[in-house]
Amino acid sequence: MIIKRKEFIQVGSLATASLMMPKFLKAFEAPRAVPPGNKVVVILQLSGGNDGLNTVIPVRNDIYYRSRPRIGIERAKSLSLTSEVGLHPALTSFADAYHDGSLGILNNVGYPNPDRSHFRSMDIWHSASESNEYVNTGWLGRYLDAQCNGCGLPTQALEIDDTLSLALKGEGINGMALKDPKRLYGTSNEKFFKDVAKAHGGDHHDEQPVDYLYKTMSQTLSSADYIFKQSRIHPSAEEYPNTGLGKDLKTIASLIYSEINTKVYYVSLGSFDTHINQEQQQQRLFKEMNDAVGSFMKDLKANGRFNDVLFFTFSEFGRRVAQNASGGTDHGTANNMFLLGGGLKEKGVLNALPDLSDLDEGDLKYKVDFKNVYATVLNNWLGADDKKILGKRYDKLKFV
């Protein structure tokens, strides 16, 4: 079969996307039921560096209001959690979760010698490396390497996006990126791609780059078909907001209810890089997050899966304590994380609020290394060998 250059580029585009898809997805072609109590992690990345101090608000702290005369959120406008703590007024679903015992807030999360570059700091969070290390695999990718090595029906990780984050890239196995199972299925089933895959079937012992391209594409077709069919087994009936995150979380809910044994779902929202007009930008993004996550939690409860899902948020860094001259905040260091789910063993505000009287050149000092959070999720929730995946032993926290 001879194809033109334009058509070859089309094949290359699909196959490039499919390089994110692990070969072990072929093993899932025989449907099997998800075991009761199957633990799932859903990770929401708040890209751009969310301002944690205007998220979890120290409503009785005079230093906070002196440092932010224009953008500090008044106590009366915040959503009261305790006499000391309020939430951003857009986060009503998170406040409800706090009051019903399904929200944990972890403060002062970061890492030693923080980097204020978006790209470098996100790489550190994705790879679970030290700030002076450069690692080209992600913590979830290494989780797949460890859990799926040589097993016939391995677990897997899905990112609801068009591109795969470093977090889900392993040494031998990657997670898979897809924005919409139906769209991936439709693209992969176009007659042209089917014909190409058929014409270049079979194994190539001496693979050339073109042969590898066709072989990878063939595996993609199989994976796309499987995931789409699984997503239709028990589609979510919950009404979600018509936003990017709303659609993404509805996709995740439908997959959780299906017979696909996915352990990790990864999704992003942003940008939270609020150097200017922070009030408006954070309000808009938090409303999208709040409404989508609220629908997701309601959906999980209605389908009896709320206790099986651990949902958590992170951002690559927080913002500086003092506002800038443009009604915003600049890149900072430590931040807070939200933990949501019916399976939390610790709830509420899990540790002390940031000490605004003890700063590092105007920035918060971290108290909890994020790798302790990862170790806890890997070991206590996913039942994995956290030391093997993270490269050293980190003390576990007690939220799960």
N, C-alpha and C positions, 0 to 999 in steps of 0.2 A: 504494500500500500504506500503510495507516494503522497506526501502532504506538502502544501505550500508553506512558505515561511510564516505567513500570518496565522495559519492554522497551528503551526508548531508552537508559536508563541502562546496561543490559547492553551494548548496542552501543557506547556511549561508553567503557565500561571496556575492551573489546577494542581499540577504535580507539586509545585512549590508549596502551595497550601497544604498538600497532603504529607509533606515531609514532617509536618507537626504531628501527624497521626501515627500512633504506634502500631507496629505490625501485629501486636497481640490482639487488636480489635477483631481480627479474623476469628479468634477463638470464641467470640461471643455470638457467632451466628446461630448456635443452637440455643433457643430461649431457655431460661431457667428462672425460677421464682426468686425474688429477693428475700433473703431470710428475715424473719421478724427481728426487730431491733437493730437492723442494719444501720450503723452509724455513718452519718454524712457530715462533712464540713462545707460550709458555704462562706467564701471569703470575699468581702467587698473592699476593694482598694480605692481610697479617696485620693485620687491623683492630684499632685500639685502642691501638697503641703497644707492640709487643713488646719485652721486656727483652733487649737484645742481649748484655749481660754475663753473663747466666745461660743464654745460647744458645751462644755461642762463649766459652768460659771461660778466662781467663788464670790457669791453675792454679798458676803459680809467683810470682804477684804478691801480695805481702803487703798492699798497699793494698786490693786487692779483698776479701780476707778480713777486714781490719780494718773496712772500710766496711759489710760485710754479715755480722756475726757470727751472725745467725739464718738468713739465706737463702742465703748463699754456698754453692756446690756444691763439696763436697770433691773433691780431685784423684782420690782412689781411687774415687769414685762416677762420675766423668765418663768419657766415652768418649775415650780418648787418641788424638790425632791426631799431635802432636809432643811434645817434652819441655816445650813452653811452652803448648800449646793442647789443650783438651779440649772435647767437645761435651756438651750436656745429655744425661743418660742415656736419655731417651726417643727420641733421634734416631739409632737404630741404622742405619736405611737410609741416612741421610746420612753416617754414619761409613763404612759399606761403600762408598758412592760415592766418598768421599775416598780410600780405600785402593785402589780400582780405577781411579782417575784420571779420574773423571767429575764431580767436585765442585770448584767454586771458591768461596772465601769472600773477600768484599770487605769490609774493615773501615772504620769511620769515615766512612760515607756520610751526607751531609746537605746543607745549603745555608747560605749566609750569613744572618745575623740570623734565627735560627730562631724559629718561632712554636710555643708549647706548647699551643695550642688544637687539639683533635682535628679539628674541621671546617676550620679555616683551614689547618692544616698538610697535611691530606689534599687540600684544593683546590690547594695549591701543588704537591704531588707529581702530582696528576692533570693539572693544566694545564701543568706544566713552566714555571711562572712564577717570577719573582723574588719575594722575600717582601713587597715593597712594591708588587707589581702585582696587579691583579684581572682575570683572564682567564676568559671564559665558554665557552671551548672546551678540549678535552682533547688531549693529545699524540697519542693514538691516533686520535682523531677527525680531527685535522689530517693525520695520516698517510693516512687514508682520503680526505680532500679532495684531497691531493696525488697519490695513486696512482690514484684512481678518477675523476678529472676527464675526462669525455668518452670513457672507454674502454667498449667493448661488453661485455667480460667482466672486470669489475674484481675485485680482491681484496676481502676483507671481514673484519670482526672480530665475534666472538660473546662475549658475557658470559653465563656460566652463573649466572643470578640472575633474580629477578622484576623488578628495576628496573635501569636503565642508569646506570652511573657517569659522572661528568663526564669521566673519562679517555677515554671512547669517543664523546663528542659533538663533532662537527665543525661547521664553519661551514655546509657544504652537505650533508654526508653523516654519518649516525650509524651506529654499530655497532648490533647487535641484542641484546636481552636475552631469554633464555629459560631456564627452569629445566630443562625436560625436553621434547625434541622430540615425544614421544608425547602428552604432556599438551597442548601447544600445538596439535598436530594435532587431537586429540579435541575441544578447545574450538572451534577454528575450523571444524570440520565439523559442528557441531550444526545441525540442519535450520533453526532460526530464523535463524542467521547466513547460511546459504546462500541462504535465501529473500530476506533483506534485500539481500544483495549482488546477486542476480539482478534484483530489482525496481528497483534503482537503478544499473544498469549504464550504461556509456557515459560519455563525457566531458562535462564541464560547463564551458563557456567562461566563464560568469559564475558562478563557484562561490560558493555560500552556505555558511555553516559546516556545515549538515547535509549538503550535497552532499559537502563535503570529508571529513566523517566517514565517509560511505558509501564514498567512493573509497579512502580510506586503509584501511578495513576490507577491501575487496576485494583490495588489494595484500597485506595481511596473510595472507589465506586462501591466496593463491598461494605466499607465502614459507614459511608453515607446512607446506604440503603438500610442497614441494620438500625442505626440511630434514629432515622426518621420513623421507621416502623415501630420501634419501641416507644417513641415519644407520643404515638397515637393510641397506645393501649389504654392509658388512663389520663386523658387530657384534663388539665385543671379547669374546673367550672367556675372558679372564683373570678370576680370582676377586678381587673387590675387597671391602674391609670395608664393612659395611652402615651407613655413616655418611654425613653430608651431603657431605663432601669426597670420600669414596670413590665415591659415586654420580656426583658432578660430574665427577671425573677419568675415570671409565669412559665417561661421555657424550662427553667430549672425545676420548678414545682412539678411540671408534667413528667420530667425525666425521673424525679425522685419517686413518683407514683408508679412508674413503669417497671419493667422487669430487667432494666439495665442496672448492673451492680456498680454504679459509679460512686466513688467515695468522696471525691473532692470536686467542688464547683467553684469557679473563680470569675469574678466580674468586677468592672471598674466604673467609677463615676468621677467626673471632673470637668474643668480644672478648678481646683481650690487655691490657685496661686493668686491670692488676693492682695496684691501690692496697692491697688486702687479700688475704690468703691466696694470695700469688703462687705458692707452691710447688705447691699442689694445682691451681690453675687452669692454670698453664703446663704442668704434667705432663699434664693431660687433653687440652689442645689440641694439644700436641706429639705425643701418642700418635696422635691422629686424623690429624694432618699426616703423621707418619712412616709410618704403615701405608698411608695412601692413596697417598702419593708413591712409596713402595716398590713397591706393586702397579703403579702407572703406569709406573715405569721398567722393571720386569720385562716388562710388556706391550709397551712400545715396542721393547725389545731382541728379544723373541720375534717381532715383526712387521717387523723390519728397518728401524725408523724412528727409532731412538735417536739416530743421528747427525744427523737432520734437525730435531730439536726442541731448542730452547733454553728451559729452564724457569728462571724466577728469582722470588725472593721479595722483598718490601719491606714496610715498615711506616711509618706517617706520622712517627714519631719513636721514639727509644729511651726508656730510663728514666734517672732520676738515679743516680749512682754509689752513694750511700749509701742503705741501706734506710730505710723510715719506721718509725713506732711500731706499725704495724698488720700487720707481717709482709709488707709489699709494697714497691713503689717508685712514685715519683711521676713525672709527665711530664718527659722529658728532651729530648735533642737528637739527636746523631749515632747511627748504628746500623750493623749489618752486613747484608749481603745474601748469600743463597745463589744460586749459579749452577750449574745442573745440565745435563748433556747429553753426548752422545758427540762433539760438534763443538767442544768447548772447546779453545782454543789455549794457554791458561794454566790450570793446575790447582793445587789445594791452597790454602794461605793466601796470597793474592795481595799483601797489603801488611801493614804493621806493625799489631799489636794496639793498642788505645787506650792512650794515655799517661795513666795515672791520677795521675801526679804533676804534670800540667799541665792543669788544668781551668778552665773558665769558670764561676765561681760555683757550683761543684759539678757541672757538666755537662761532658760530653765535647766536645772541639773537633772539628769536621768536618775531614777532610782531602781527601775526594773529593766533588765536587758530583754529586748524582744525575743531573743533566742530561748529564754526561759519559757516564754509563752509558746513558742513553736514546740519545744520539747514536751510541754504539757499536752498540747493538742496531739502530737504524734504518739506519745506513749499512752496517755490516759484515755484518749478518745478513739484513736485509730488503731491502737494496739501494735504499734510499730516500734522498732529499735531506734530510739531517738539518738543514741550515741553514735551508732553507725551512720545515720543520715546526716547529723550535724557535725560529726567529726570529734566531738568531745562530750563529756557529760555535763549537763546543765541541771541545776536544781529545778524540781517541778513545783509549780504553783498548785493551788487547791481548788480552782474554780470548776474543774471536772475531775 
